[in-house]
């Protein structure tokens, strides 16, 4: 349900909301992604790492969590004012009130994430699952209630998200303070440690933002909200692929790490087998989703958004390359050379965004879809290049594998 949420709501929202409403919702989401990197600063990751040192005599984990919360709040204050000033230039078309809401929304998201991460580390999966499923169900039901029966426009969807995040932020903080005994005592060393952990990942985060939000923001700036709305529906339909990509990715990456541990020629061949299986699986999944959208899309999507179906096949190709990216990036994470991931994402993000800008100027929504495919392809190419540099045997394994295959 988590990965398919955007698609679940499509049949309802495309019959109630206008193209401009959808454009506002998608632009709002894109801006959240952009600003979140500067407020979150991977502080939840820093706390997760610090949890491993909890047993040390000279380390106060409760105080560390308190300082991480302070850091998030300080970053929120630092970012809020310049963000509002930049808003006055009108680069992005969006109702003015939403610009004041975005930083607050991100702060609430960041504060609610701490306990979720810790539950995983503390081997309390049921609490994590109940929290996550409860949040998703609350958001889904509130969205339907507010969009269909009360506001019948973008206000319903964004209000539902904000209310759900606020309620579950309070719940999360309650358990965080109860279970971790959080103490707010200013500690300069802890705050610097949080920032040192998150700052290097900011480059990676900016690259992800360029890959994941630039298409919507460029469409908004150059074309308009209606086009963003149509494109957003096409993206939501293509995101059905994540239902196939993410569980498979989670199942396969322990195998990849196992083969990389010693990495002999046999391990290289096994990784190549997994890659071939992954390619076939992704292509077949994309073909299945494409066929379903082609046959049933007009019944699934409201009449105002039928145009979106024209762009789904292109976006599905981009999703396939995203799945291949996730496979190819695993060796880099295994090697702990994560700076190469940052180089890959920022390089593909910058190049992809420049190409995307000119494609949107020339081809509108279709240009954004082409840009999406190019950006995802570039990210796959970059991480594949670095993965092969780290584990060079894997390229030659394909030839050895083919030589062992039965002859027809």
C-alpha positions as CSV (number, residue, x, y, z in Angstrom):
1,X,0.0,0.0,0.0
2,X,2.9,2.4,0.8
3,X,4.3,2.3,-2.7
4,X,1.0,2.2,-4.5
5,X,-0.6,5.0,-2.6
6,X,-0.4,7.6,-5.4
7,X,-2.1,5.2,-7.8
8,X,-4.8,4.1,-5.3
9,X,-6.2,7.6,-5.2
10,X,-6.0,8.3,-8.9
11,X,-9.5,7.0,-9.8
12,X,-11.1,9.2,-7.1
13,X,-9.1,12.3,-7.4
14,X,-9.1,12.5,-11.2
15,X,-12.9,12.6,-11.1
16,X,-13.1,15.3,-8.4
17,X,-10.0,17.5,-8.8
18,X,-9.1,19.8,-11.7
19,X,-5.8,19.6,-13.6
20,X,-4.8,22.8,-11.8
21,X,-5.6,21.2,-8.4
22,X,-3.4,18.2,-9.3
23,X,-0.7,20.6,-10.4
24,X,-0.8,22.4,-7.0
25,X,-0.6,19.1,-5.1
26,X,2.4,17.9,-7.2
27,X,4.2,21.2,-7.1
28,X,3.7,21.3,-3.3
29,X,5.2,17.8,-3.0
30,X,8.2,18.7,-5.2
31,X,9.0,21.8,-3.1
32,X,8.8,19.6,0.1
33,X,11.4,17.3,-1.4
34,X,13.6,20.3,-2.3
35,X,13.5,22.0,1.1
36,X,13.6,18.9,3.2
37,X,17.2,18.2,2.5
38,X,18.2,21.4,4.2
39,X,16.0,20.9,7.3
40,X,16.4,17.2,7.8
41,X,20.1,17.2,7.3
42,X,20.0,13.4,7.9
43,X,19.7,14.0,11.6
44,X,17.6,10.8,11.9
45,X,20.5,8.9,10.4
46,X,22.9,10.5,12.9
47,X,20.6,9.4,15.8
48,X,20.4,5.9,14.3
49,X,24.2,5.7,14.1
50,X,24.5,7.1,17.7
51,X,22.2,4.4,19.0
52,X,25.0,1.9,18.3
53,X,27.0,3.8,20.9
54,X,24.3,3.9,23.5
55,X,26.0,1.4,25.8
56,X,29.2,3.4,26.2
57,X,29.7,4.9,29.6
58,X,30.7,8.3,28.4
59,X,27.9,8.7,25.9
60,X,24.4,10.1,26.8
61,X,22.0,9.0,24.1
62,X,19.0,10.7,25.6
63,X,20.9,14.0,25.5
64,X,22.1,13.3,21.9
65,X,18.5,12.8,20.7
66,X,17.5,16.1,22.4
67,X,20.3,17.9,20.6
68,X,19.3,16.4,17.3
69,X,15.8,17.7,17.8
70,X,17.3,21.1,18.6
71,X,19.3,20.9,15.4
72,X,16.3,20.3,13.3
73,X,14.4,23.2,14.9
74,X,17.4,25.6,14.4
75,X,17.7,24.6,10.7
76,X,14.0,25.1,10.3
77,X,14.4,28.7,11.6
78,X,17.4,29.3,9.4
79,X,15.7,28.1,6.2
80,X,12.3,29.6,6.8
81,X,13.1,33.3,6.4
82,X,15.1,33.1,3.1
83,X,12.6,30.7,1.7
84,X,9.8,33.2,2.2
85,X,12.0,35.9,0.7
86,X,12.7,33.8,-2.4
87,X,9.0,33.1,-2.7
88,X,8.4,36.8,-3.4
89,X,10.1,36.5,-6.8
90,X,7.4,34.3,-8.0
91,X,9.5,31.6,-9.8
92,X,6.9,28.9,-9.0
93,X,3.2,29.2,-9.4
94,X,1.6,28.1,-6.1
95,X,-1.0,29.7,-3.7
96,X,1.0,32.0,-1.4
97,X,-0.2,30.4,1.8
98,X,1.4,27.1,0.9
99,X,4.9,28.6,0.9
100,X,4.5,29.5,4.6
101,X,3.3,26.0,5.3
102,X,6.1,24.0,3.6
103,X,8.9,24.5,6.2
104,X,6.5,23.8,9.0
105,X,5.3,20.6,7.2
106,X,8.9,19.4,6.8
107,X,9.8,20.1,10.5
108,X,6.8,18.0,11.5
109,X,7.9,15.2,9.2
110,X,11.4,15.2,10.5
111,X,10.4,15.1,14.2
112,X,8.1,12.2,13.6
113,X,10.8,10.1,11.9
114,X,13.1,9.6,14.8
115,X,11.1,6.9,16.7
116,X,10.3,5.0,13.5
117,X,14.0,4.6,12.7
118,X,14.7,3.6,16.3
119,X,12.0,1.0,16.4
120,X,13.7,-0.8,13.5
121,X,17.0,-0.8,15.2
122,X,15.4,-1.9,18.5
123,X,13.9,-4.9,16.8
124,X,10.3,-3.7,17.4
125,X,8.9,-4.2,13.9
126,X,5.3,-4.4,15.1
127,X,5.3,-0.9,16.5
128,X,6.9,0.3,13.3
129,X,4.3,-1.5,11.1
130,X,1.3,-0.3,13.2
131,X,2.6,3.3,13.1
132,X,3.3,3.2,9.4
133,X,0.1,1.5,8.4
134,X,-2.0,3.6,10.8
135,X,-0.5,6.8,9.2
136,X,-1.1,5.6,5.7
137,X,-4.7,4.6,6.4
138,X,-5.4,7.9,8.3
139,X,-4.0,9.9,5.3
140,X,-6.0,7.8,2.8
141,X,-9.3,8.1,4.7
142,X,-8.8,11.8,5.5
143,X,-7.9,12.5,1.9
144,X,-11.1,10.9,0.6
145,X,-13.2,12.6,3.2
146,X,-11.8,16.1,2.7
147,X,-11.4,15.9,-1.1
148,X,-14.6,14.2,-2.0
149,X,-17.1,15.5,0.6
150,X,-15.8,18.8,2.0
151,X,-13.3,20.9,0.0
152,X,-13.4,19.2,-3.4
153,X,-10.1,20.8,-4.4
154,X,-6.4,20.7,-3.6
155,X,-7.0,22.1,-0.1
156,X,-8.5,18.7,0.9
157,X,-5.5,16.6,-0.1
158,X,-2.9,18.9,1.4
159,X,-4.9,19.4,4.6
160,X,-5.3,15.6,5.0
161,X,-1.6,15.1,4.7
162,X,-0.8,17.9,7.1
163,X,-3.4,16.8,9.7
164,X,-2.1,13.1,9.5
165,X,1.5,14.1,9.8
166,X,0.7,16.4,12.8
167,X,-1.3,13.7,14.7
168,X,1.3,11.0,14.1
169,X,4.2,13.4,14.9
170,X,2.6,13.9,18.4
171,X,2.3,10.1,18.8
172,X,5.8,9.5,17.6
173,X,7.3,12.2,20.0
174,X,5.3,10.8,22.9
175,X,6.9,7.4,22.4
176,X,10.3,9.0,21.7
177,X,10.3,10.9,25.0
178,X,8.8,8.0,26.9
179,X,11.2,5.3,25.7
180,X,14.4,7.3,25.1
181,X,14.0,9.7,28.1
182,X,14.9,12.6,25.8
183,X,16.7,15.5,27.6
184,X,17.1,19.0,26.1
185,X,20.6,20.0,27.3
186,X,22.6,22.0,24.8
187,X,25.7,20.1,23.8
188,X,27.8,21.7,21.1
189,X,29.7,18.5,20.4
190,X,26.5,16.6,19.7
191,X,25.1,19.2,17.4
192,X,28.4,19.4,15.4
193,X,28.3,15.6,15.2
194,X,24.8,15.6,13.8
195,X,25.8,18.2,11.2
196,X,29.0,16.4,10.3
197,X,27.0,13.2,9.7
198,X,24.4,15.0,7.5
199,X,26.4,17.6,5.6
200,X,28.3,15.2,3.3
201,X,25.0,13.5,2.4
202,X,23.5,16.9,1.4
203,X,25.3,16.7,-2.0
204,X,23.7,13.3,-2.6
205,X,20.4,14.7,-1.4
206,X,20.6,17.6,-3.9
207,X,21.3,15.1,-6.7
208,X,18.2,13.1,-5.7
209,X,16.2,16.3,-5.6
210,X,17.3,17.2,-9.1
211,X,16.4,13.7,-10.3
212,X,13.1,13.6,-8.5
213,X,11.6,17.1,-8.4
214,X,13.1,19.2,-11.3
215,X,10.7,17.8,-13.9
216,X,7.6,19.1,-11.9
217,X,9.2,22.4,-10.9
218,X,10.4,23.2,-14.5
219,X,7.0,22.3,-15.9
220,X,5.4,24.6,-13.4
221,X,7.7,27.5,-14.1
222,X,7.7,27.2,-18.0
223,X,4.3,25.8,-18.8
224,X,1.7,25.9,-16.0
225,X,-0.3,24.1,-13.3
226,X,-2.6,22.3,-15.7
227,X,0.3,20.6,-17.4
228,X,1.9,19.7,-14.0
229,X,-1.4,18.1,-13.0
230,X,-1.6,15.9,-16.1
231,X,2.1,15.0,-15.8
232,X,1.5,14.2,-12.1
233,X,-1.2,11.7,-12.9
234,X,1.1,10.0,-15.4
235,X,3.8,9.8,-12.8
236,X,1.4,8.3,-10.3
237,X,0.4,5.6,-12.7
238,X,4.0,4.8,-13.5
239,X,4.7,4.6,-9.8
240,X,2.7,1.3,-9.8
241,X,6.1,-0.1,-10.9
242,X,7.4,0.6,-7.4
243,X,5.1,-2.2,-6.1
244,X,7.4,-4.5,-8.2
245,X,10.7,-2.7,-7.7
246,X,10.9,-2.1,-4.0
247,X,10.0,-5.6,-2.5
248,X,12.3,-7.3,-5.1
249,X,15.1,-4.9,-4.3
250,X,14.8,-5.5,-0.6
251,X,14.8,-9.3,-1.2
252,X,17.8,-9.3,-3.5
253,X,20.3,-7.0,-1.9
254,X,21.3,-9.4,0.9
255,X,22.2,-11.9,-1.8
256,X,24.3,-9.3,-3.6
257,X,26.2,-8.4,-0.4
258,X,26.8,-12.1,0.2
259,X,28.4,-12.5,-3.2
260,X,30.5,-9.4,-2.8
261,X,31.9,-10.5,0.6
262,X,34.7,-12.6,-0.9
263,X,34.0,-11.9,-4.6
264,X,35.4,-14.7,-6.6
265,X,34.8,-15.4,-10.3
266,X,31.9,-17.6,-9.3
267,X,30.4,-14.7,-7.2
268,X,30.8,-12.4,-10.2
269,X,28.8,-14.9,-12.4
270,X,26.1,-15.2,-9.7
271,X,25.8,-11.4,-9.6
272,X,25.5,-11.4,-13.4
273,X,22.7,-14.0,-13.2
274,X,20.9,-11.8,-10.7
275,X,21.3,-8.8,-13.0
276,X,19.9,-10.7,-16.0
277,X,17.0,-11.9,-13.9
278,X,16.5,-8.3,-12.6
279,X,16.4,-6.9,-16.2
280,X,13.9,-9.5,-17.3
281,X,11.8,-9.0,-14.2
282,X,11.7,-5.2,-14.6
283,X,10.9,-5.3,-18.3
284,X,8.1,-7.8,-17.9
285,X,6.7,-5.8,-14.9
286,X,6.9,-2.6,-17.0
287,X,5.2,-4.3,-19.9
288,X,2.4,-5.6,-17.6
289,X,1.8,-2.2,-16.1
290,X,1.8,-0.6,-19.6
291,X,-0.7,-3.2,-20.9
292,X,-3.0,-2.6,-17.9
293,X,-2.9,1.2,-18.4
294,X,-3.5,0.8,-22.1
295,X,-6.5,-1.5,-21.6
296,X,-8.1,-0.1,-18.5
297,X,-6.6,3.4,-18.1
298,X,-9.6,5.2,-19.5
299,X,-11.8,3.6,-16.9
300,X,-9.3,4.1,-14.1
301,X,-8.5,7.8,-14.8
302,X,-11.1,10.5,-15.0
303,X,-11.9,12.0,-18.4
304,X,-10.1,15.3,-17.7
305,X,-6.8,13.3,-17.3
306,X,-7.0,10.9,-20.2
307,X,-4.1,12.8,-21.8
308,X,-1.8,11.5,-19.0
309,X,-2.1,8.0,-20.4
310,X,0.0,9.1,-23.4
311,X,3.0,9.6,-21.2
312,X,2.9,6.5,-19.0
313,X,4.9,4.3,-21.4
314,X,7.8,6.7,-21.4
315,X,7.7,7.1,-17.6
316,X,7.6,3.3,-17.2
317,X,10.9,3.1,-19.1
318,X,12.4,5.6,-16.6
319,X,11.1,3.5,-13.7
320,X,12.8,0.4,-15.2
321,X,16.1,2.2,-15.2
322,X,15.4,3.3,-11.6
323,X,15.1,-0.3,-10.7
324,X,18.4,-1.1,-12.5
325,X,20.0,1.9,-10.6
326,X,19.0,0.4,-7.3
327,X,20.6,-3.0,-8.3
328,X,23.8,-1.4,-9.6
329,X,24.3,1.0,-6.6
330,X,24.6,-1.9,-4.1
331,X,28.3,-2.7,-4.7
332,X,29.1,0.9,-4.0
333,X,27.3,0.9,-0.7
334,X,29.0,-2.4,0.1
335,X,32.4,-0.9,-0.5
336,X,31.5,2.1,1.7
337,X,32.7,4.4,-1.0
338,X,29.4,6.4,-0.7
339,X,31.0,9.6,-2.1
340,X,30.8,7.8,-5.5
341,X,27.0,7.7,-5.0
342,X,27.0,11.4,-4.4
343,X,29.1,12.0,-7.5
344,X,26.7,9.9,-9.5
345,X,23.5,11.5,-8.3
346,X,24.7,15.1,-8.5
347,X,26.2,14.5,-12.0
348,X,23.2,12.8,-13.4
349,X,20.9,15.3,-11.7
350,X,22.7,18.4,-13.1
351,X,23.0,17.0,-16.6
352,X,19.5,15.6,-16.6
353,X,18.0,18.9,-15.4
354,X,19.7,20.9,-18.1
355,X,18.5,18.5,-20.8
356,X,15.1,18.5,-19.2
357,X,14.8,22.3,-19.3
358,X,15.3,22.4,-23.1
359,X,13.1,19.4,-23.7
360,X,10.2,21.0,-21.8
361,X,10.7,24.2,-23.7
362,X,10.5,22.3,-27.0
363,X,8.0,19.5,-26.2
364,X,6.1,20.4,-23.1
365,X,4.8,17.5,-21.0
366,X,6.3,14.9,-23.4
367,X,9.7,16.7,-23.0
368,X,9.4,16.3,-19.2
369,X,8.7,12.5,-19.7
370,X,11.7,12.2,-22.0
371,X,13.8,14.1,-19.4
372,X,12.6,11.7,-16.7
373,X,13.8,8.8,-18.7
374,X,17.2,10.4,-19.5
375,X,17.8,11.4,-15.9
376,X,17.0,7.9,-14.6
377,X,19.2,6.3,-17.4
378,X,22.1,8.6,-16.5
379,X,21.9,7.8,-12.8
380,X,22.0,4.1,-13.8
381,X,25.0,4.6,-16.1
382,X,27.0,6.5,-13.6
383,X,26.6,4.0,-10.7
384,X,27.2,1.1,-13.1
385,X,30.5,2.7,-14.1
386,X,31.7,3.1,-10.6
387,X,30.4,-0.3,-9.6
388,X,32.5,-1.8,-12.4
389,X,35.5,0.1,-11.3
390,X,35.2,-1.3,-7.8
391,X,34.4,-4.8,-8.9
392,X,35.9,-5.1,-12.4
393,X,35.5,-8.8,-12.8
394,X,31.7,-8.5,-13.1
395,X,32.0,-7.3,-16.7
396,X,33.8,-10.4,-17.9
397,X,31.5,-12.7,-16.1
398,X,28.8,-12.2,-18.7
399,X,31.0,-13.9,-21.3
400,X,31.8,-16.8,-19.0
401,X,28.2,-17.2,-18.1
402,X,27.1,-17.3,-21.7
403,X,29.8,-19.8,-22.6
404,X,28.3,-22.1,-19.9
405,X,24.7,-21.8,-21.3
406,X,23.4,-24.7,-23.2
407,X,23.8,-24.5,-27.0
408,X,20.7,-24.7,-29.1
